[in-house]
Amino acid sequence: MRTNKARLDWLLSGLRVVVVGEEEAKAASALLMRAGLHGHKYAIDASVAEIALRQQRPVAMLTSDVDDMTKLCGEQVRLVAV
């Protein structure tokens, strides 16, 4: 299905785009080390976890990878399996 500009604009209006810079990347790397995970396989998970952990509580995250996100977020983020 093709997405037209109006549909994309509507979708983006409900989102907040977060830039992952050097500070965020270093924090994500620290999460990986604490969780005992490594490699590019976990880089995006760690970046998403780092962003979730910076949000005002309560935070809920929809994820298909509850095991890894639990290792990265601990009890601070409510994980919902999808």
C-alpha positions as CSV (number, residue, x, y, z in Angstrom):
1,M,0.0,0.0,0.0
2,R,1.3,3.4,-0.9
3,T,1.2,6.1,1.7
4,N,0.3,9.6,0.6
5,K,1.6,12.8,2.3
6,A,-1.6,13.5,4.2
7,R,-1.6,10.0,5.8
8,L,2.1,10.3,6.6
9,D,1.6,13.7,8.2
10,W,-1.3,12.4,10.3
11,L,0.8,9.5,11.5
12,L,3.8,11.7,12.4
13,S,1.6,14.1,14.2
14,G,1.1,11.5,16.9
15,L,4.8,10.7,17.3
16,R,7.8,12.4,18.7
17,V,11.0,11.9,16.7
18,V,14.0,11.4,18.9
19,V,17.5,12.0,17.6
20,V,20.1,9.4,18.8
21,G,23.3,11.3,19.2
22,E,26.6,10.6,20.8
23,E,25.3,11.0,24.3
24,E,22.4,8.6,23.7
25,A,24.6,6.1,21.9
26,K,27.0,6.0,24.9
27,A,24.2,5.5,27.3
28,A,22.8,2.7,25.1
29,S,26.2,1.1,25.0
30,A,26.4,1.2,28.8
31,L,23.0,-0.5,29.0
32,L,24.3,-3.3,26.8
33,M,27.3,-3.8,29.0
34,R,25.2,-3.9,32.2
35,A,22.8,-6.4,30.5
36,G,25.7,-8.6,29.3
37,L,24.7,-8.1,25.7
38,H,26.9,-7.1,22.8
39,G,27.0,-6.6,19.1
40,H,25.0,-4.9,16.4
41,K,22.1,-7.3,17.0
42,Y,21.2,-5.4,20.2
43,A,22.1,-1.9,19.1
44,I,18.6,-0.8,18.2
45,D,17.0,-2.5,21.2
46,A,19.5,-0.6,23.5
47,S,18.8,2.7,21.8
48,V,15.0,2.2,22.2
49,A,15.5,1.1,25.8
50,E,17.7,4.2,26.5
51,I,15.0,6.5,25.2
52,A,12.3,4.7,27.2
53,L,14.3,5.0,30.4
54,R,14.6,8.8,29.9
55,Q,10.9,9.4,29.7
56,Q,8.7,10.6,32.5
57,R,7.1,7.7,34.3
58,P,4.9,5.7,33.9
59,V,6.3,4.3,30.6
60,A,4.9,1.3,28.7
61,M,6.7,-0.2,25.7
62,L,5.2,-2.5,23.1
63,T,7.8,-5.1,22.1
64,S,8.1,-8.5,20.4
65,D,11.4,-9.0,22.4
66,V,10.3,-8.9,26.1
67,D,13.4,-11.0,27.2
68,D,16.0,-8.6,25.9
69,M,14.1,-5.5,26.8
70,T,13.7,-6.8,30.3
71,K,17.5,-7.1,30.5
72,L,17.9,-3.6,29.2
73,C,15.1,-1.7,31.0
74,G,14.7,-3.7,34.2
75,E,11.5,-2.9,36.1
76,Q,11.5,0.7,35.2
77,V,9.5,0.2,32.0
78,R,6.3,-1.8,31.7
79,L,6.7,-4.1,28.7
80,V,3.8,-5.3,26.7
81,A,4.3,-8.3,24.4
82,V,3.1,-8.0,20.9
